[in-house]
């Protein structure tokens, strides 16, 4: 069972962009109709604005959101706005994720690629989003989304 920090509960709000426990993040996602992340995805230490951003993405796109990556180890932790620092989520691109892909590509602003990976930008609920369509060599194509 996940332990909460002293003086918090699943419903205690984090500071403007404070970090959430896994339990707090899951409760907020569930209340917004976003299912539990797949596999061993952890949301421990995710930023409050990251959760707000993914909920805003669901509302704007009217798509099913499937989270496939959070703060668990295995992601690059370079830069201030990394997975490890709670600013990024990975989302599924195939099956139900195709709706998110269509929405991003048709409504958001295309930017310069990050390496070989295409990139888009946008703002939802005063949160800046950077969407990168990652195609790792080892497979597992997904959206790598930064919420700032």
DSSP file (Angstrom, degrees, kcal/mol; ACC not computed):
  #  RESIDUE AA STRUCTURE BP1 BP2  ACC     N-H-->O    O-->H-N    N-H-->O    O-->H-N    TCO  KAPPA ALPHA  PHI   PSI    X-CA   Y-CA   Z-CA
    1    1 A X              0   0    0      0, 0.0     2,-0.3     0, 0.0     0, 0.0   0.000 360.0 360.0 360.0 137.7    0.0    0.0    0.0
    2    2 A X        -     0   0    0      1,-0.0     2,-0.3    19,-0.0    19,-0.0  -0.540 360.0-138.8 -73.6 131.3    1.3    3.5   -0.9
    3    3 A X        -     0   0    0     -2,-0.3     2,-0.2     3,-0.0    19,-0.2  -0.737  12.4-135.5 -93.2 143.0    2.0    5.7    2.1
    4    4 A X        -     0   0    0     -2,-0.3     3,-0.1     4,-0.1     6,-0.0  -0.628  27.3 -99.2 -91.8 152.2    1.0    9.3    2.0
    5    5 A X    >   -     0   0    0     -2,-0.2     3,-1.6     1,-0.1    -1,-0.1  -0.352  58.2 -79.0 -63.4 152.1    3.3   12.1    3.2
    6    6 A X  T 3  S+     0   0    0      1,-0.3    -1,-0.1    -3,-0.1     3,-0.1  -0.276 118.2  17.2 -55.3 133.1    2.5   13.4    6.7
    7    7 A X  T 3  S+     0   0    0      1,-0.3     2,-0.3    -3,-0.1    -1,-0.3   0.631 106.2 103.9  80.4  14.4   -0.5   15.7    6.7
    8    8 A X    <   -     0   0    0     -3,-1.6     2,-0.3     4,-0.0    -1,-0.3  -0.858  43.2-174.6-124.4 162.3   -1.8   14.7    3.3
    9    9 A X    >   -     0   0    0     -2,-0.3     3,-1.0    -3,-0.1    -4,-0.1  -0.868  48.6 -90.3-139.9 175.8   -4.7   12.5    2.0
   10   10 A X  T 3  S+     0   0    0     -2,-0.3    18,-0.1     1,-0.3    17,-0.1   0.788 129.2  42.1 -61.2 -25.2   -5.7   11.4   -1.4
   11   11 A X  T 3  S+     0   0    0      2,-0.1     2,-0.3    16,-0.1    -1,-0.3   0.492  83.9 114.1-101.8  -3.4   -7.9   14.5   -1.7
   12   12 A X    <   -     0   0    0     -3,-1.0     2,-0.1     1,-0.1    -4,-0.0  -0.529  69.9-123.5 -68.1 124.8   -5.5   17.0   -0.2
   13   13 A X        -     0   0    0     -2,-0.3     2,-0.2     1,-0.1     3,-0.1  -0.410  18.4-130.9 -69.9 145.5   -4.5   19.5   -2.9
   14   14 A X        -     0   0    0      1,-0.2     6,-0.1     4,-0.1    -1,-0.1  -0.519  38.0 -85.8 -83.7 161.2   -0.9   19.9   -3.7
   15   15 A X    >   -     0   0    0     -2,-0.2     3,-2.3     4,-0.2    33,-0.2  -0.130  67.3 -70.8 -57.3 168.2    0.6   23.4   -4.0
   16   16 A X  T 3  S+     0   0    0      1,-0.3    -2,-0.1    -3,-0.1    -1,-0.1   0.772 131.1   0.3 -35.2 -49.5    0.2   25.1   -7.4
   17   17 A X  T 3  S+     0   0    0     31,-0.2    -1,-0.3    32,-0.1    -2,-0.1  -0.057 100.3 142.3-133.7  34.3    2.8   22.7   -9.0
   18   18 A X    <   -     0   0    0     -3,-2.3    30,-2.3    29,-0.1     2,-0.3  -0.142  56.2 -92.6 -68.8 170.0    3.7   20.6   -6.0
   19   19 A X  B     -A   47   0A   0     28,-0.2     2,-0.3    29,-0.1    28,-0.2  -0.620  36.9-147.7 -88.6 145.2    4.3   16.9   -6.2
   20   20 A X        -     0   0    0     26,-2.6    25,-2.9    -2,-0.3    26,-0.4  -0.742  14.8-116.9-107.9 155.3    1.6   14.3   -5.7
   21   21 A X     >  -     0   0    0     -2,-0.3     4,-2.5    23,-0.2     5,-0.2  -0.459  36.4-106.6 -77.6 164.6    1.7   10.9   -4.2
   22   22 A X  H  > S+     0   0    0      1,-0.2     4,-2.6     2,-0.2     5,-0.2   0.911 122.8  52.3 -57.0 -42.7    0.7    8.0   -6.5
   23   23 A X  H  > S+     0   0    0      2,-0.2     4,-2.2     1,-0.2    -1,-0.2   0.910 109.2  48.1 -63.0 -44.0   -2.6    7.7   -4.6
   24   24 A X  H  > S+     0   0    0      2,-0.2     4,-2.1     1,-0.2    -1,-0.2   0.930 113.0  48.3 -62.5 -45.3   -3.4   11.5   -5.0
   25   25 A X  H  X S+     0   0    0     -4,-2.5     4,-2.4     1,-0.2    -2,-0.2   0.926 112.0  48.8 -62.1 -45.2   -2.6   11.4   -8.8
   26   26 A X  H  X S+     0   0    0     -4,-2.6     4,-2.8     1,-0.2    -1,-0.2   0.885 109.6  52.8 -62.7 -38.8   -4.7    8.2   -9.3
   27   27 A X  H  X S+     0   0    0     -4,-2.2     4,-2.2     2,-0.2    -1,-0.2   0.912 110.7  46.7 -63.7 -42.5   -7.7    9.8   -7.4
   28   28 A X  H  X S+     0   0    0     -4,-2.1     4,-1.1     2,-0.2    -2,-0.2   0.908 114.0  47.5 -66.7 -41.7   -7.6   12.9   -9.6
   29   29 A X  H ><>S+     0   0    0     -4,-2.4     5,-2.8     2,-0.2     3,-0.6   0.935 111.7  50.2 -64.1 -45.7   -7.3   10.9  -12.8
   30   30 A X  H ><5S+     0   0    0     -4,-2.8     3,-1.6     1,-0.2    -2,-0.2   0.906 107.2  53.8 -59.5 -43.3  -10.2    8.6  -11.7
   31   31 A X  H 3<5S+     0   0    0     -4,-2.2    -1,-0.2     1,-0.3    -2,-0.2   0.778 109.9  49.3 -62.4 -26.3  -12.4   11.6  -10.9
   32   32 A X  T <<5S-     0   0    0     -4,-1.1    -1,-0.3    -3,-0.6    -2,-0.2   0.388 122.3-105.7 -93.8   2.5  -11.7   12.9  -14.5
   33   33 A X  T < 5S+     0   0    0     -3,-1.6     2,-0.6    -4,-0.3    32,-0.2   0.728  75.5 136.7  81.5  21.7  -12.6    9.5  -16.1
   34   34 A X      < -     0   0    0     -5,-2.8    -1,-0.3    -6,-0.1    -2,-0.2  -0.911  49.7-129.1-104.1 124.4   -9.0    8.6  -16.9
   35   35 A X        -     0   0    0     -2,-0.6    32,-0.3    30,-0.5     3,-0.1  -0.068  34.5 -74.0 -70.0 168.9   -8.2    5.0  -16.2
   36   36 A X        -     0   0    0      1,-0.1    -1,-0.2    30,-0.1    31,-0.0  -0.344  60.9 -99.2 -59.2 136.9   -5.3    3.5  -14.2
   37   37 A X        -     0   0    0      1,-0.1    31,-0.2    -3,-0.1     2,-0.1  -0.179  43.7-104.8 -57.4 153.8   -2.0    3.7  -16.1
   38   38 A X  S >  S-     0   0    0     29,-2.4     3,-1.4    -3,-0.1    -1,-0.1  -0.420  73.0 -13.7 -81.9 156.5   -0.9    0.5  -17.8
   39   39 A X  T 3  S-     0   0    0      1,-0.2    30,-0.1    -2,-0.1    29,-0.0  -0.193 123.2 -22.9  61.4-139.9    1.8   -1.8  -16.6
   40   40 A X  T 3  S+     0   0    0     28,-0.1    -1,-0.2     2,-0.1     2,-0.1   0.031  86.6 151.0 -96.3  25.9    4.2   -0.7  -13.9
   41   41 A X    <   -     0   0    0     -3,-1.4     2,-0.4    26,-0.1    -4,-0.1  -0.377  29.6-157.0 -62.7 130.3    3.7    3.0  -14.6
   42   42 A X        -     0   0    0     -2,-0.1    29,-2.9     1,-0.1    30,-0.5  -0.879  22.1-174.5-110.5 143.5    4.2    5.1  -11.4
   43   43 A X    >   +     0   0    0     -2,-0.4     3,-2.1    27,-0.2     2,-0.2   0.205  40.0 136.8-114.5  10.5    2.8    8.5  -10.8
   44   44 A X  T 3  S+     0   0    0      1,-0.3   -23,-0.2   -25,-0.1    42,-0.1  -0.426  77.8  10.4 -61.8 122.6    4.6    9.0   -7.5
   45   45 A X  T 3  S+     0   0    0    -25,-2.9    -1,-0.3     1,-0.3   -24,-0.2   0.538  88.2 155.1  85.0   7.1    6.0   12.6   -7.5
   46   46 A X    <   -     0   0    0     -3,-2.1   -26,-2.6   -26,-0.4    -1,-0.3  -0.404  48.4-107.6 -65.1 144.5    4.0   13.7  -10.5
   47   47 A X  B  >  -A   19   0A   0     39,-2.2     4,-1.6   -28,-0.2     3,-0.4  -0.444  16.3-125.9 -73.6 146.0    3.4   17.5  -10.6
   48   48 A X  H  > S+     0   0    0    -30,-2.3     4,-2.5     1,-0.2     5,-0.2   0.885 112.4  54.0 -58.1 -40.2   -0.1   18.8   -9.9
   49   49 A X  H  > S+     0   0    0      1,-0.2     4,-2.6     2,-0.2    -1,-0.2   0.804 102.2  58.1 -67.3 -28.3    0.1   20.8  -13.2
   50   50 A X  H  > S+     0   0    0     -3,-0.4     4,-2.3    36,-0.2    -1,-0.2   0.929 109.1  44.1 -65.6 -44.1    0.9   17.6  -15.1
   51   51 A X  H  X S+     0   0    0     -4,-1.6     4,-2.1     2,-0.2    -2,-0.2   0.929 113.8  50.5 -64.5 -44.9   -2.3   16.0  -13.8
   52   52 A X  H  X S+     0   0    0     -4,-2.5     4,-2.4     1,-0.2    -2,-0.2   0.911 111.3  50.8 -57.3 -41.6   -4.2   19.2  -14.6
   53   53 A X  H  X S+     0   0    0     -4,-2.6     4,-2.2     2,-0.2    -2,-0.2   0.901 109.4  46.9 -65.9 -43.3   -2.7   19.1  -18.1
   54   54 A X  H  X S+     0   0    0     -4,-2.3     4,-1.9     2,-0.2    -1,-0.2   0.858 113.1  50.5 -69.9 -32.7   -3.6   15.5  -18.9
   55   55 A X  H  X S+     0   0    0     -4,-2.1     4,-2.3     2,-0.2    -2,-0.2   0.910 110.3  49.8 -67.7 -41.4   -7.1   16.1  -17.6
   56   56 A X  H  X S+     0   0    0     -4,-2.4     4,-2.6     1,-0.2     5,-0.2   0.876 108.6  53.6 -62.8 -37.2   -7.4   19.3  -19.8
   57   57 A X  H  X S+     0   0    0     -4,-2.2     4,-2.5     2,-0.2     6,-0.3   0.912 108.4  49.1 -63.5 -42.9   -6.1   17.2  -22.8
   58   58 A X  H  X S+     0   0    0     -4,-1.9     4,-2.1     2,-0.2     5,-0.5   0.930 113.5  46.6 -61.6 -45.6   -8.9   14.6  -22.2
   59   59 A X  H  < S+     0   0    0     -4,-2.3    -2,-0.2     1,-0.2    -1,-0.2   0.923 116.2  43.7 -63.9 -44.6  -11.5   17.4  -22.0
   60   60 A X  H  < S+     0   0    0     -4,-2.6    -1,-0.2     1,-0.2    -2,-0.2   0.885 122.5  36.2 -69.6 -39.2  -10.3   19.2  -25.1
   61   61 A X  H  < S-     0   0    0     -4,-2.5    -1,-0.2    -5,-0.2    -2,-0.2   0.722  89.0-142.3 -88.3 -22.0   -9.8   16.1  -27.3
   62   62 A X     <  +     0   0    0     -4,-2.1     2,-0.2    -5,-0.3    -3,-0.1   0.792  57.6 136.2  59.7  29.8  -12.8   14.0  -26.1
   63   63 A X        -     0   0    0     -5,-0.5     2,-0.4    -6,-0.3    -1,-0.2  -0.685  65.8-104.8-104.9 157.2  -10.4   11.0  -26.4
   64   64 A X        -     0   0    0     32,-0.3     2,-0.5    -2,-0.2    36,-0.3  -0.679  38.7-145.7 -72.5 132.9   -9.7    8.1  -24.2
   65   65 A X        -     0   0    0     -2,-0.4     2,-0.5   -32,-0.2   -30,-0.5  -0.914  15.8-172.7-107.7 125.6   -6.4    8.7  -22.5
   66   66 A X        -     0   0    0     -2,-0.5    26,-2.4    26,-0.2     2,-0.5  -0.951  12.5-151.7-119.8 111.8   -4.1    5.7  -21.8
   67   67 A X  E     +B   91   0B   0     -2,-0.5   -29,-2.4   -32,-0.3    24,-0.2  -0.694  22.3 168.4 -84.2 126.0   -1.0    6.6  -19.7
   68   68 A X  E     +     0   0B   0     22,-2.6     2,-0.3    -2,-0.5    23,-0.2   0.461  63.8  30.8-115.8  -6.6    1.9    4.3  -20.5
   69   69 A X  E     +B   90   0B   0     21,-1.3    21,-2.3   -28,-0.1    -1,-0.3  -0.975  57.3 145.3-156.0 139.5    4.8    6.1  -18.7
   70   70 A X  S    S-     0   0    0     -2,-0.3   -27,-0.2    19,-0.2    16,-0.1  -0.026  70.5 -33.1-136.5-118.6    5.1    8.3  -15.7
   71   71 A X  S    S+     0   0    0    -29,-2.9   -28,-0.1    13,-0.1     3,-0.1   0.376  90.0 121.1-100.4   3.0    7.8    8.8  -13.1
   72   72 A X  S >  S-     0   0    0    -30,-0.5     3,-0.7     1,-0.1   -31,-0.1  -0.201  73.3 -89.4 -64.6 159.8    9.1    5.2  -12.9
   73   73 A X  T 3  S+     0   0    0      1,-0.2    -1,-0.1    10,-0.0     3,-0.1  -0.235 101.0  67.6 -66.2 160.2   12.8    4.5  -13.7
   74   74 A X  T 3  S+     0   0    0      1,-0.5     2,-0.3    -3,-0.1    -1,-0.2   0.213  76.7 102.7 111.8 -12.9   13.8    3.8  -17.3
   75   75 A X  S <  S-     0   0    0     -3,-0.7    -1,-0.5     1,-0.1     2,-0.2  -0.677  84.8 -94.0 -96.4 155.1   13.1    7.3  -18.7
   76   76 A X        -     0   0    0     -2,-0.3     7,-0.8     1,-0.1     8,-0.4  -0.473  31.7-164.6 -62.4 135.7   15.7    9.8  -19.5
   77   77 A X        +     0   0    0     -2,-0.2     2,-0.2     5,-0.1     5,-0.2   0.119  43.0 129.7-110.7  21.0   16.1   12.1  -16.5
   78   78 A X        +     0   0    0      3,-0.1     5,-0.1     6,-0.0     6,-0.1  -0.490  55.6  20.2 -73.9 143.6   18.0   14.8  -18.3
   79   79 A X  S    S-     0   0    0     -2,-0.2     3,-0.5     1,-0.1     6,-0.2   0.181  91.1 -84.2  83.8 158.1   16.8   18.4  -18.0
   80   80 A X  S    S+     0   0    0      1,-0.2     2,-1.1     7,-0.0    -1,-0.1   0.876 122.0  55.8 -65.0 -39.9   14.6   20.1  -15.5
   81   81 A X  S    S+     0   0    0      6,-0.1    -1,-0.2     5,-0.1     2,-0.1  -0.425  83.5 136.6 -96.2  59.8   11.3   19.0  -17.1
   82   82 A X  S   >S-     0   0    0     -2,-1.1     5,-2.1    -3,-0.5     6,-0.6  -0.417  70.4-106.0 -98.8 172.7   11.9   15.3  -17.1
   83   83 A X  T > 5S+     0   0    0     -7,-0.8     3,-2.1     4,-0.2     5,-0.2   0.936 121.2  55.5 -59.0 -47.5    9.8   12.3  -16.2
   84   84 A X  T 3 5S+     0   0    0     -8,-0.4    -1,-0.2     1,-0.3    -7,-0.1   0.804 105.5  51.5 -59.9 -30.5   11.7   11.9  -12.9
   85   85 A X  T 3 5S-     0   0    0     -6,-0.2    -1,-0.3    -5,-0.0    -2,-0.2   0.384 119.2-110.5 -89.6   4.2   10.9   15.5  -12.0
   86   86 A X  T < 5S+     0   0    0     -3,-2.1   -39,-2.2    -4,-0.1   -36,-0.2   0.624  88.3 109.7  85.5  14.6    7.2   14.9  -12.6
   87   87 A X      < +     0   0    0     -5,-2.1    60,-2.8   -41,-0.1     2,-0.3   0.536  66.3  62.7 -99.2  -7.6    6.7   17.0  -15.7
   88   88 A X  E     - C   0 146B   0     -6,-0.6     2,-0.3    58,-0.2    58,-0.2  -0.897  48.7-178.6-127.1 149.0    6.1   14.3  -18.3
   89   89 A X  E     - C   0 145B   0     56,-2.0    56,-2.9    -2,-0.3     2,-0.4  -0.980  20.6-137.8-134.0 149.5    3.8   11.5  -19.2
   90   90 A X  E     -BC  69 144B   0    -21,-2.3   -22,-2.6    -2,-0.3   -21,-1.3  -0.906  22.0-163.7-103.8 138.1    3.8    9.0  -22.0
   91   91 A X  E     -BC  67 143B   0     52,-2.2    52,-2.5    -2,-0.4   -24,-0.2  -0.924  24.9-102.2-122.8 148.6    0.5    8.3  -23.7
   92   92 A X  E     - C   0 142B   0    -26,-2.4   -26,-0.2    -2,-0.3     8,-0.2  -0.347  25.8-171.1 -64.6 143.1   -0.5    5.4  -26.0
   93   93 A X        +     0   0    0     48,-0.5     8,-0.2     7,-0.1    -1,-0.1   0.656  61.5  70.0-107.7 -25.2   -0.7    6.2  -29.8
   94   94 A X  S >  S-     0   0    0     47,-0.3     3,-2.8     3,-0.2     5,-0.1  -0.436 100.6  -3.4 -94.5 169.2   -2.3    3.0  -31.1
   95   95 A X  G >  S+     0   0    0      1,-0.3     3,-1.8     2,-0.2     4,-0.3  -0.314 143.8   7.0  53.0-118.3   -5.8    1.7  -30.8
   96   96 A X  G >  S+     0   0    0      1,-0.3     3,-1.0     2,-0.2     4,-0.5   0.754 127.3  67.4 -64.9 -20.7   -7.7    4.1  -28.5
   97   97 A X  G <> S+     0   0    0     -3,-2.8     4,-2.1     1,-0.2    -1,-0.3   0.644  78.4  80.5 -71.6 -14.9   -4.6    6.4  -28.6
   98   98 A X  H <> S+     0   0    0     -3,-1.8     4,-2.4     1,-0.2    -1,-0.2   0.823  86.7  58.6 -61.4 -30.7   -5.2    7.1  -32.3
   99   99 A X  H <> S+     0   0    0     -3,-1.0     4,-2.4    -4,-0.3    -1,-0.2   0.923 106.1  47.3 -64.1 -44.5   -7.8    9.7  -31.3
  100  100 A X  H  > S+     0   0    0     -4,-0.5     4,-2.8   -36,-0.3     5,-0.2   0.912 110.8  52.9 -62.2 -43.1   -5.2   11.6  -29.3
  101  101 A X  H  X S+     0   0    0     -4,-2.1     4,-2.4    -8,-0.2    -2,-0.2   0.935 110.5  46.3 -58.9 -48.4   -2.8   11.4  -32.2
  102  102 A X  H  X S+     0   0    0     -4,-2.4     4,-1.6     1,-0.2    -1,-0.2   0.925 113.1  50.1 -59.6 -45.4   -5.4   12.8  -34.6
  103  103 A X  H  X S+     0   0    0     -4,-2.4     4,-1.8     2,-0.2     5,-0.4   0.934 112.6  45.5 -61.9 -47.7   -6.3   15.6  -32.2
  104  104 A X  H  X S+     0   0    0     -4,-2.8     4,-2.0     1,-0.2     3,-0.3   0.946 114.5  47.9 -60.5 -49.0   -2.7   16.7  -31.6
  105  105 A X  H  < S+     0   0    0     -4,-2.4    -1,-0.2    -5,-0.2    -2,-0.2   0.738 119.6  38.1 -68.6 -22.8   -1.8   16.6  -35.3
  106  106 A X  H  < S+     0   0    0     -4,-1.6    -1,-0.2    -3,-0.2    -2,-0.2   0.622 126.8  29.2-103.7 -14.2   -4.9   18.6  -36.4
  107  107 A X  H  < S+     0   0    0     -4,-1.8    -3,-0.2    -3,-0.3     2,-0.2   0.631 104.2  72.7-119.9 -17.9   -5.3   21.1  -33.5
  108  108 A X  S  < S-     0   0    0     -4,-2.0     2,-0.5    -5,-0.4    14,-0.2  -0.518  85.0 -97.2-101.0 167.7   -1.8   21.9  -32.1
  109  109 A X  E     -D  121   0B   0     12,-2.6    12,-2.7    -2,-0.2     2,-0.2  -0.714  33.7-129.9 -90.3 125.4    1.1   23.8  -33.6
  110  110 A X  E     -D  120   0B   0     -2,-0.5    10,-0.3    10,-0.2     2,-0.2  -0.535  32.3-178.5 -73.9 136.0    3.8   21.8  -35.4
  111  111 A X  E     -D  119   0B   0      8,-3.0     8,-0.6    -2,-0.2     2,-0.1  -0.557  38.0 -61.6-120.6-173.6    7.4   22.7  -34.3
  112  112 A X  E     -     0   0B   0     -2,-0.2    -1,-0.1     1,-0.1     8,-0.0  -0.475  64.7-101.2 -70.2 143.7   10.9   21.6  -35.1
  113  113 A X  E     -     0   0B   0     -2,-0.1     2,-0.8     2,-0.1     5,-0.2  -0.194  20.1-126.5 -61.7 155.7   11.6   17.9  -34.5
  114  114 A X  E >  S-D  117   0B   0      3,-2.8     3,-2.0    -3,-0.1     2,-0.4  -0.907  80.0 -48.6-100.5 102.4   13.4   16.7  -31.4
  115  115 A X  T 3  S-     0   0    0     -2,-0.8    -2,-0.1     1,-0.3     0, 0.0  -0.594 123.8 -24.6  65.7-123.1   16.1   14.7  -33.1
  116  116 A X  T 3  S+     0   0    0     -2,-0.4     2,-0.5    -3,-0.1    -1,-0.3   0.434 118.5 101.5 -95.2  -1.6   14.1   12.5  -35.6
  117  117 A X  E <  S-D  114   0B   0     -3,-2.0    -3,-2.8     1,-0.1    17,-0.1  -0.739  74.7-121.7 -94.1 126.1   10.9   12.7  -33.6
  118  118 A X  E     -     0   0B   0     -2,-0.5    15,-2.4    15,-0.4     2,-0.3  -0.234  30.2-156.8 -60.9 150.9    8.1   15.1  -34.7
  119  119 A X  E     -DE 111 132B   0     -8,-0.6    -8,-3.0    13,-0.2     2,-0.3  -0.982  14.4-176.1-136.9 143.3    7.0   17.7  -32.2
  120  120 A X  E     -DE 110 131B   0     11,-2.6    11,-2.7    -2,-0.3     2,-0.3  -0.908  10.0-153.8-130.8 160.8    3.9   19.9  -31.6
  121  121 A X  E     +DE 109 130B   0    -12,-2.7   -12,-2.6    -2,-0.3     2,-0.3  -0.938  21.7 144.8-133.2 155.1    3.1   22.6  -29.1
  122  122 A X  E     - E   0 129B   0      7,-1.9     7,-3.2    -2,-0.3     2,-0.4  -0.976  35.1-120.4-171.5 177.3    0.0   24.0  -27.5
  123  123 A X  E     + E   0 128B   0     -2,-0.3     2,-0.4     5,-0.2     5,-0.2  -1.000  21.7 178.7-134.6 133.0   -1.6   25.5  -24.4
  124  124 A X  E >  S- E   0 127B   0      3,-2.4     3,-2.0    -2,-0.4   -68,-0.1  -0.998  74.6 -12.1-133.2 130.1   -4.5   24.1  -22.4
  125  125 A X  T 3  S-     0   0    0     -2,-0.4    -1,-0.1     1,-0.3     3,-0.1   0.874 128.6 -55.2  47.6  44.3   -5.9   25.7  -19.2
  126  126 A X  T 3  S+     0   0    0      1,-0.2     2,-0.5   -73,-0.0    -1,-0.3   0.709 113.4 121.9  62.9  23.4   -2.8   28.0  -19.1
  127  127 A X  E <   -E  124   0B   0     -3,-2.0    -3,-2.4   -75,-0.1     2,-0.3  -0.974  59.8-135.0-115.2 126.0   -0.5   24.9  -19.1
  128  128 A X  E     -E  123   0B   0     -2,-0.5    20,-2.8    -5,-0.2     2,-0.4  -0.633  22.5-163.3 -80.8 135.6    2.0   24.7  -21.9
  129  129 A X  E     -EF 122 147B   0     -7,-3.2    -7,-1.9    -2,-0.3     2,-0.5  -0.960  13.8-165.7-122.7 138.3    2.3   21.3  -23.6
  130  130 A X  E     -EF 121 146B   0     16,-1.9    16,-2.3    -2,-0.4     2,-0.5  -0.992  12.3-162.7-119.3 121.0    5.1   19.9  -25.8
  131  131 A X  E     -EF 120 145B   0    -11,-2.7   -11,-2.6    -2,-0.5     2,-0.5  -0.916   7.1-175.5-107.8 121.7    4.0   16.8  -27.6
  132  132 A X  E     -EF 119 144B   0     12,-1.9    12,-3.0    -2,-0.5     2,-1.4  -0.977  22.1-142.5-119.4 125.7    6.8   14.6  -29.1
  133  133 A X  E     - F   0 143B   0    -15,-2.4   -15,-0.4    -2,-0.5     2,-0.3  -0.697  29.7-158.2 -85.7  91.4    5.9   11.6  -31.2
  134  134 A X  E     - F   0 142B   0      8,-1.9     8,-1.8    -2,-1.4     2,-0.3  -0.539  21.1-176.8 -81.9 134.1    8.7    9.3  -29.9
  135  135 A X        -     0   0    0     -2,-0.3     6,-0.1     6,-0.2     5,-0.1  -0.682  17.4-161.8-125.5  75.1    9.8    6.3  -32.0
  136  136 A X    >   -     0   0    0     -2,-0.3     3,-1.9     3,-0.2     5,-0.1  -0.214  25.2-123.4 -60.0 147.4   12.4    4.6  -29.9
  137  137 A X  T 3  S+     0   0    0      1,-0.3    -1,-0.1     3,-0.1     3,-0.1   0.833 112.9  55.3 -59.0 -33.1   14.7    2.1  -31.6
  138  138 A X  T 3  S-     0   0    0      1,-0.3    -1,-0.3     2,-0.1     2,-0.1   0.441 117.7-112.1 -82.6   2.3   13.6   -0.6  -29.2
  139  139 A X  S <  S+     0   0    0     -3,-1.9    -1,-0.3     1,-0.1    -3,-0.2  -0.421  73.5 120.0  97.8-176.4   10.0   -0.1  -30.2
  140  140 A X        -     0   0    0     -2,-0.1    -4,-0.2     1,-0.1    -1,-0.1   0.922  47.2-155.2  83.0  47.9    7.1    1.2  -28.1
  141  141 A X        +     0   0    0     -6,-0.1   -48,-0.5    -5,-0.1     2,-0.3  -0.278  31.0 148.9 -54.5 136.4    6.0    4.3  -30.2
  142  142 A X  E     -CF  92 134B   0     -8,-1.8    -8,-1.9   -50,-0.1     2,-0.5  -0.973  51.6 -92.6-160.1 167.4    4.2    6.8  -27.9
  143  143 A X  E     -CF  91 133B   0    -52,-2.5   -52,-2.2    -2,-0.3     2,-0.7  -0.842  30.1-158.2 -88.5 125.8    3.5   10.4  -27.2
  144  144 A X  E     -CF  90 132B   0    -12,-3.0   -12,-1.9    -2,-0.5     2,-0.5  -0.929  19.8-171.6-102.3 107.3    6.1   12.0  -24.8
  145  145 A X  E     -CF  89 131B   0    -56,-2.9   -56,-2.0    -2,-0.7     2,-0.5  -0.897  14.5-159.3-114.4 127.8    4.2   15.0  -23.4
  146  146 A X  E     -CF  88 130B   0    -16,-2.3   -16,-1.9    -2,-0.5     2,-0.5  -0.888   5.8-161.0-103.4 131.6    5.7   17.7  -21.2
  147  147 A X  E       F   0 129B   0    -60,-2.8   -18,-0.2    -2,-0.5   -97,-0.1  -0.956 360.0 360.0-115.5 114.7    3.4   19.8  -19.1
  148  148 A X              0   0    0    -20,-2.8   -19,-0.2    -2,-0.5    -1,-0.1   0.347 360.0 360.0-127.0 360.0    4.8   23.1  -17.8
